[in-house]
C-alpha cells in the first residue's frame, strides 16, 4: 500500500518561506549547492544547507519539519545525513491542490 501524505502537516511545513526554498534548492541541487550530479546522486548533505546562510540548528530544524511532513527523505552515509525530495509525496500534494483548491 502506497504511503499517504498528511495534507495538513505538509501545508503547515510549507507555510515557512525558508522551507519552500529548501524544496526548491533540492529540486536543483547542482545549481544551489555547487555539487555535480555525481556528487549529489539525488541527495544533499545536511551541512550544505548552512552554505545558504543558515545556522546548523536552523537548517536541521527545518529539514526535520519537512521530513516529518513527508516532503523529504533522508539516509545516513557514515556520520552524514543526506536529504532528498520525496517526489512521491510532493506529487500527492500537487494532486490534492489541483483537485481540491
Helices and strands as residue ranges (DSSP letters): H 7-14, H 17-27, H 29-33, H 37-40, E 44-45, G 46-52, H 56-68, E 72-77, E 80-85, H 87-100
